[in-house]
Amino acid sequence: MVPDAGARSGPSGSRRPRPFYIVRGILIGGSLGVFAALLGFSDSIPRAFGVGMIGGFLAGITLERRRRK
């Protein structure tokens, strides 16, 4: 039987860090920014989405660093 090309080796899955925390932070931050714009905290939905994405990116980096320690 031939192993799957996408199969991972080892308990951690892969040697490279996987950016799940960063992607999750960007998506959650962007959606929270849109909710904030819909509630009237911002005058522009795209701007609120962008600001939320930036905050989510920074939160994702922080969570990834804390997970590694």
N, C-alpha and C positions, 0 to 999 in steps of 0.2 A: 504494500500500500504506500502511495506517495503522500507525504505530508502536504497539507494545505499551504499555499504560498503566503497566506496571511497569518499563518500560525505563529505564535510567539513562543519563545523559549525562556525558561526560568520562571520563578515565582512572581516576579514583578511584571512580566509581560514583555518588556523591551528595555533596551539600554538607554534609549533617548527619553527625556522627560516628555510626557504626553500633556498637551495643553488643554486638558478638560476643564480645569479650574478657570483658566483665562477665557475660554469660549463661553462657559457657563456664566461667568461674571459679566461678559459683554452683553449677552442676550438678556440676562435678568436686569442689568442696569439700563439697557435701552428700553425695555418694556416698562420699567418703573418711571423712566423719563417721559414716556408717552402718557402713562397714567397721570403723572404730575401735570402735563400740559392739558389733558382733558379736564382735570380738576381746577384749572385756572392758575396754576403756579407759574406758568410760562406762556408767552404769547405765540410761540412757534413750536409746532410739534416736531419738525425736523431738528431744530436746535436742541430741544429737550431730549430727543432721542440720542443725539450726538454727545451731549453732556453726560447722559446716563451711561452711554457706552464707554466713555473715558473713565468715569468713576468705576464702572464694572471691571474694566481692564485692570485698573490699579488694585481693586479688591481681589481679582483673580491672581495677580502676581503675589500679593500678600499671602493668600491662602496656600499657594504653591510653596512659598518659602517656609511657611510654618509647618507644612506637611513634611518637608524634607528634614527638618530639625528633629 
